[in-house]
Amino acid sequence: MHLIGLDIGFSAKRRTNALAEVANGDLRVVKLNVAERDLELQRHREVDVIAIDAPLVPSGCPATRPRLVEQIFSRGLFQKRCKPGASHVRGTGHLLREHGMRSAVAIAEASRWGRDLPFPTIVPDCGVIEAFPNAFLGVAVPDQIFVERPKLPRGAKFDWLYDQWIALDLFSEAVLRCGLPLELTSVLHAERDHEKRAALICLLTAAFAAAGTAAVIGDSQTGYFFLADTDLWALWALESLGTHANVNRHPQ
């Protein structure tokens, strides 16, 4: 199995992108600037799934069109716990869409499946999916931990959620469920770099999709979030989601 997780960054000089890859059981995690990222994606062949931490929308979707999945995760308890940015708003949202789709196109041919995909996709017949690490982590954290959460500085929520997964030993269960090498758990626990952590969560997202057990939320017009198997979700998250999605199901 060849899986990739990609955390998107914009800097032409600084290495603000991170890529985590499992190929033939071997793990590689690297940081890249934009030019290095684009070259890296172009060199890959025979990728089963790549999960990209950026909005991926179908061809023809207007840049200013709101996304169903972003609206779902901006309601109720999701709003305070793992709310996404509004990618249809000019500025960072549009820039994320641009870089996300640029990366998807760069690796589309390398991820083309010769058989039916076990999940919906916005790039036809290709294993390119959208990850949202904050929600991937957030939906599994119990309600009481959020109730007792300290006030966090701006931009610190992802690393706080990641640390909760370490404290709750959720990574070992996730790695086991999605079929990645069990040794990855120790790597996940030891990693301290923010971008590399995000890429590793994207890699987990790709693994759940490849296994056909990812929770897929969204629609075919504006794209999908791929998250962990709902067996890992906390009760509050399942109740907040309601009928919007289930394991490997999505509204049309």
Order of alpha helices (4+ residues) and beta strands (2+ residues): beta-beta-beta-alpha-beta-alpha-alpha-alpha-beta-alpha-alpha-alpha-alpha-alpha-alpha-beta-beta-alpha
